[in-house]
């Protein structure tokens, strides 16, 4: 075990959820309320990477504050009634991390109850701690607050942690907290996203198997 604590993102890092939950929810909402707004799946992923999910909905889709609340409620209900499969190999990494006495944390832009639903669906070990969308806005990624609280709670040094995420907010969070970051580039092939990760991340993995080899002495 190389790291005492693995901090996993959820969507498109642990489970294949944007393709199967978040993007279909987005498409359904826009068809109902903003039919003129149309983005492909790759565009949706690209703009969630940068400028970010809130900026995408507010600045690019043009949702006002009330519409943002309505879209969030629509998305929450959709996610509550759908599950996503974990990427092959993720369970084995988490199981081994726990078996060797390590910690599993989750920092995500999904709600904690929906994260736990996906974990149960995939028989993943219950995370030791979760920071989800229900956190105050100023304490969500890319804020370093979640990582700092994990370090404080478990008395961890920066080098004992690895943040694993597919999007820029996770990278920015890790950099702000001064901990190592691994880019999870196994879900989508978005050249702009990967180029940014290769220029800024500590590690870039194109497969879950590469992450496993990095985290453990195989």
C-alpha positions as a Markdown table, in Angstrom:
| # | Residue | x | y | z |
|---|---|---|---|---|
| 1 | Unk | 0.0 | 0.0 | 0.0 |
| 2 | Unk | 1.7 | 3.2 | -1.2 |
| 3 | Unk | -0.8 | 5.7 | 0.3 |
| 4 | Unk | -2.6 | 5.6 | 3.6 |
| 5 | Unk | -5.6 | 7.3 | 2.1 |
| 6 | Unk | -7.1 | 7.2 | -1.4 |
| 7 | Unk | -9.5 | 10.1 | -2.1 |
| 8 | Unk | -11.7 | 9.0 | -5.0 |
| 9 | Unk | -13.9 | 11.2 | -7.1 |
| 10 | Unk | -17.2 | 9.4 | -7.9 |
| 11 | Unk | -18.5 | 10.2 | -11.3 |
| 12 | Unk | -16.5 | 8.9 | -14.3 |
| 13 | Unk | -13.7 | 7.9 | -11.9 |
| 14 | Unk | -15.3 | 5.2 | -9.8 |
| 15 | Unk | -18.6 | 4.7 | -11.7 |
| 16 | Unk | -19.6 | 5.2 | -15.3 |
| 17 | Unk | -22.3 | 7.7 | -14.3 |
| 18 | Unk | -22.2 | 10.7 | -16.6 |
| 19 | Unk | -22.9 | 8.6 | -19.7 |
| 20 | Unk | -25.7 | 6.7 | -17.9 |
| 21 | Unk | -27.1 | 9.2 | -15.4 |
| 22 | Unk | -26.0 | 12.8 | -15.5 |
| 23 | Unk | -26.0 | 13.4 | -19.2 |
| 24 | Unk | -29.4 | 11.7 | -19.8 |
| 25 | Unk | -30.8 | 13.8 | -16.9 |
| 26 | Unk | -29.4 | 16.9 | -18.5 |
| 27 | Unk | -30.9 | 16.0 | -21.9 |
| 28 | Unk | -34.3 | 15.3 | -20.4 |
| 29 | Unk | -34.4 | 18.5 | -18.4 |
| 30 | Unk | -33.4 | 20.7 | -21.4 |
| 31 | Unk | -36.0 | 19.0 | -23.7 |
| 32 | Unk | -38.7 | 19.9 | -21.2 |
| 33 | Unk | -37.6 | 23.4 | -20.2 |
| 34 | Unk | -34.8 | 24.7 | -22.5 |
| 35 | Unk | -35.3 | 22.9 | -25.9 |
| 36 | Unk | -33.0 | 25.3 | -27.6 |
| 37 | Unk | -30.0 | 24.1 | -25.5 |
| 38 | Unk | -28.3 | 21.1 | -27.0 |
| 39 | Unk | -24.9 | 19.7 | -26.2 |
| 40 | Unk | -23.4 | 16.4 | -27.1 |
| 41 | Unk | -22.1 | 14.0 | -24.5 |
| 42 | Unk | -18.5 | 14.9 | -25.3 |
| 43 | Unk | -19.3 | 18.6 | -25.1 |
| 44 | Unk | -21.0 | 18.1 | -21.8 |
| 45 | Unk | -18.0 | 16.3 | -20.3 |
| 46 | Unk | -15.6 | 18.9 | -21.8 |
| 47 | Unk | -17.4 | 21.9 | -20.3 |
| 48 | Unk | -17.8 | 20.1 | -16.9 |
| 49 | Unk | -14.0 | 19.9 | -16.9 |
| 50 | Unk | -13.7 | 23.6 | -17.7 |
| 51 | Unk | -15.2 | 26.0 | -16.9 |
| 52 | Unk | -17.0 | 23.7 | -14.5 |
| 53 | Unk | -20.5 | 22.4 | -13.8 |
| 54 | Unk | -21.9 | 25.6 | -12.2 |
| 55 | Unk | -20.4 | 27.9 | -14.9 |
| 56 | Unk | -21.6 | 25.5 | -17.6 |
| 57 | Unk | -25.2 | 25.7 | -16.4 |
| 58 | Unk | -25.2 | 29.4 | -15.6 |
| 59 | Unk | -23.0 | 31.0 | -18.2 |
| 60 | Unk | -23.3 | 28.6 | -21.2 |
| 61 | Unk | -26.8 | 27.2 | -20.7 |
| 62 | Unk | -28.2 | 30.5 | -19.4 |
| 63 | Unk | -30.0 | 29.2 | -16.3 |
| 64 | Unk | -30.9 | 31.8 | -13.7 |
| 65 | Unk | -30.8 | 31.0 | -10.0 |
| 66 | Unk | -34.4 | 29.7 | -9.9 |
| 67 | Unk | -33.8 | 27.5 | -12.9 |
| 68 | Unk | -30.5 | 26.2 | -11.3 |
| 69 | Unk | -32.5 | 25.1 | -8.3 |
| 70 | Unk | -35.1 | 23.4 | -10.5 |
| 71 | Unk | -32.5 | 21.7 | -12.6 |
| 72 | Unk | -30.6 | 20.5 | -9.4 |
| 73 | Unk | -33.9 | 19.0 | -8.0 |
| 74 | Unk | -34.6 | 17.3 | -11.4 |
| 75 | Unk | -31.1 | 15.9 | -11.5 |
| 76 | Unk | -31.2 | 14.7 | -7.8 |
| 77 | Unk | -34.4 | 12.8 | -8.4 |
| 78 | Unk | -33.1 | 11.3 | -11.6 |
| 79 | Unk | -29.9 | 10.1 | -9.9 |
| 80 | Unk | -31.8 | 8.8 | -7.0 |
| 81 | Unk | -33.7 | 6.4 | -9.3 |
| 82 | Unk | -30.8 | 5.2 | -11.4 |
| 83 | Unk | -27.5 | 3.5 | -10.6 |
| 84 | Unk | -24.2 | 3.3 | -12.3 |
| 85 | Unk | -21.7 | 0.4 | -12.7 |
| 86 | Unk | -18.2 | 0.7 | -11.3 |
| 87 | Unk | -15.3 | 0.5 | -13.7 |
| 88 | Unk | -13.8 | -3.0 | -13.7 |
| 89 | Unk | -10.9 | -3.1 | -11.2 |
| 90 | Unk | -12.1 | -0.3 | -8.9 |
| 91 | Unk | -13.6 | -2.8 | -6.4 |
| 92 | Unk | -10.3 | -4.7 | -6.2 |
| 93 | Unk | -8.3 | -1.5 | -5.5 |
| 94 | Unk | -10.7 | -0.4 | -2.8 |
| 95 | Unk | -10.9 | -3.9 | -1.2 |
| 96 | Unk | -7.2 | -4.2 | -1.1 |
| 97 | Unk | -6.7 | -0.7 | 0.3 |
| 98 | Unk | -9.1 | -1.5 | 3.1 |
| 99 | Unk | -7.6 | -5.0 | 3.7 |
| 100 | Unk | -4.2 | -3.5 | 4.2 |
| 101 | Unk | -5.5 | -1.0 | 6.8 |
| 102 | Unk | -5.9 | 2.0 | 4.4 |
| 103 | Unk | -8.6 | 4.6 | 4.1 |
| 104 | Unk | -11.1 | 5.3 | 1.3 |
| 105 | Unk | -12.5 | 8.8 | 1.1 |
| 106 | Unk | -14.8 | 10.3 | -1.5 |
| 107 | Unk | -14.9 | 13.9 | -2.6 |
| 108 | Unk | -17.6 | 14.4 | -5.3 |
| 109 | Unk | -20.0 | 16.8 | -6.9 |
| 110 | Unk | -22.7 | 14.1 | -6.4 |
| 111 | Unk | -24.9 | 13.8 | -3.3 |
| 112 | Unk | -23.6 | 11.4 | -0.6 |
| 113 | Unk | -26.8 | 9.3 | -0.5 |
| 114 | Unk | -26.5 | 8.8 | -4.3 |
| 115 | Unk | -22.9 | 7.9 | -3.9 |
| 116 | Unk | -23.7 | 5.3 | -1.3 |
| 117 | Unk | -26.4 | 3.9 | -3.5 |
| 118 | Unk | -23.9 | 3.3 | -6.2 |
| 119 | Unk | -21.4 | 1.8 | -3.7 |
| 120 | Unk | -24.1 | -0.7 | -2.5 |
| 121 | Unk | -25.0 | -1.5 | -6.1 |
| 122 | Unk | -21.4 | -2.4 | -6.9 |
| 123 | Unk | -20.6 | -4.0 | -3.5 |
| 124 | Unk | -17.8 | -1.5 | -2.9 |
| 125 | Unk | -16.5 | -1.0 | 0.7 |
| 126 | Unk | -18.3 | 1.8 | 2.6 |
| 127 | Unk | -16.1 | 4.9 | 2.4 |
| 128 | Unk | -14.6 | 6.1 | 5.6 |
| 129 | Unk | -15.7 | 9.7 | 4.8 |
| 130 | Unk | -17.6 | 11.5 | 2.1 |
| 131 | Unk | -17.7 | 15.1 | 1.0 |
| 132 | Unk | -20.6 | 15.5 | -1.5 |
| 133 | Unk | -22.7 | 18.2 | -3.2 |
| 134 | Unk | -24.6 | 18.8 | 0.1 |
| 135 | Unk | -21.5 | 20.6 | 1.5 |
| 136 | Unk | -21.6 | 24.4 | 1.5 |
| 137 | Unk | -20.7 | 25.8 | -2.0 |
| 138 | Unk | -17.4 | 27.3 | -0.7 |
| 139 | Unk | -16.4 | 23.9 | 0.7 |
| 140 | Unk | -16.9 | 21.8 | -2.5 |
| 141 | Unk | -14.2 | 21.1 | -5.0 |
| 142 | Unk | -12.1 | 22.9 | -6.1 |
| 143 | Unk | -11.8 | 24.2 | -2.5 |
| 144 | Unk | -9.1 | 22.4 | -0.6 |
| 145 | Unk | -11.3 | 22.2 | 2.5 |
| 146 | Unk | -12.3 | 18.5 | 2.0 |
| 147 | Unk | -8.7 | 17.3 | 1.8 |
| 148 | Unk | -7.6 | 19.5 | 4.7 |
| 149 | Unk | -10.4 | 18.0 | 6.9 |
| 150 | Unk | -9.4 | 14.5 | 5.9 |
| 151 | Unk | -5.8 | 15.2 | 6.8 |
| 152 | Unk | -6.8 | 16.7 | 10.1 |
| 153 | Unk | -9.3 | 13.9 | 11.0 |
| 154 | Unk | -6.9 | 11.1 | 10.3 |
| 155 | Unk | -3.6 | 12.8 | 11.1 |
| 156 | Unk | -2.3 | 12.4 | 7.6 |
| 157 | Unk | 0.7 | 13.9 | 5.8 |
| 158 | Unk | 0.3 | 15.2 | 2.3 |
| 159 | Unk | 2.5 | 12.4 | 0.8 |
| 160 | Unk | 0.2 | 9.8 | 2.5 |
| 161 | Unk | -2.7 | 10.8 | 0.3 |
| 162 | Unk | -3.6 | 10.4 | -3.4 |
| 163 | Unk | -6.5 | 12.2 | -5.0 |
| 164 | Unk | -8.0 | 10.4 | -8.0 |
| 165 | Unk | -10.3 | 12.4 | -10.2 |
| 166 | Unk | -11.2 | 12.9 | -13.9 |
| 167 | Unk | -11.9 | 16.6 | -13.8 |
| 168 | Unk | -10.1 | 19.9 | -13.3 |
| 169 | Unk | -11.8 | 20.8 | -10.0 |
| 170 | Unk | -10.3 | 17.7 | -8.4 |
| 171 | Unk | -6.9 | 18.6 | -9.8 |
| 172 | Unk | -7.2 | 22.2 | -8.5 |
| 173 | Unk | -8.4 | 20.9 | -5.1 |
| 174 | Unk | -5.4 | 18.6 | -4.8 |
| 175 | Unk | -2.9 | 21.3 | -5.9 |
| 176 | Unk | -4.4 | 23.8 | -3.4 |
| 177 | Unk | -4.1 | 21.2 | -0.6 |
| 178 | Unk | -0.6 | 20.3 | -1.6 |
| 179 | Unk | -1.2 | 16.6 | -2.1 |
| 180 | Unk | -0.4 | 14.2 | -5.0 |
| 181 | Unk | -3.0 | 14.0 | -7.8 |
| 182 | Unk | -3.8 | 11.2 | -10.3 |
| 183 | Unk | -5.8 | 11.9 | -13.4 |
| 184 | Unk | -8.4 | 9.2 | -14.1 |
| 185 | Unk | -8.5 | 9.2 | -17.9 |
| 186 | Unk | -10.3 | 5.9 | -18.5 |
| 187 | Unk | -13.9 | 7.0 | -19.0 |
| 188 | Unk | -13.8 | 9.5 | -21.8 |
| 189 | Unk | -11.3 | 10.5 | -24.5 |
| 190 | Unk | -11.5 | 14.3 | -24.6 |
| 191 | Unk | -8.1 | 15.6 | -26.0 |
| 192 | Unk | -8.4 | 19.0 | -24.3 |
| 193 | Unk | -9.1 | 17.5 | -20.9 |
| 194 | Unk | -6.3 | 15.0 | -21.2 |
| 195 | Unk | -3.8 | 17.6 | -22.4 |
| 196 | Unk | -4.5 | 19.7 | -19.4 |
| 197 | Unk | -4.0 | 16.8 | -17.1 |
| 198 | Unk | -0.8 | 15.7 | -18.7 |
| 199 | Unk | 0.5 | 19.3 | -18.3 |
| 200 | Unk | -0.5 | 19.6 | -14.6 |
| 201 | Unk | -1.2 | 16.3 | -12.9 |
| 202 | Unk | 1.4 | 14.3 | -11.0 |
| 203 | Unk | 0.2 | 11.1 | -12.6 |
| 204 | Unk | -2.1 | 10.3 | -15.6 |
| 205 | Unk | -3.6 | 6.9 | -15.9 |
| 206 | Unk | -5.5 | 5.7 | -19.0 |
| 207 | Unk | -6.7 | 2.5 | -17.3 |
| 208 | Unk | -7.8 | 1.3 | -13.8 |
| 209 | Unk | -5.0 | -1.3 | -14.0 |
| 210 | Unk | -2.4 | 1.5 | -14.2 |
| 211 | Unk | -3.8 | 3.0 | -11.1 |
| 212 | Unk | -3.7 | -0.3 | -9.3 |
| 213 | Unk | 0.0 | -0.9 | -10.2 |
| 214 | Unk | 0.8 | 2.6 | -8.9 |
| 215 | Unk | -1.1 | 2.2 | -5.6 |
| 216 | Unk | 0.3 | -1.2 | -4.7 |
| 217 | Unk | 3.5 | -3.2 | -5.1 |
| 218 | Unk | 2.3 | -5.8 | -7.7 |
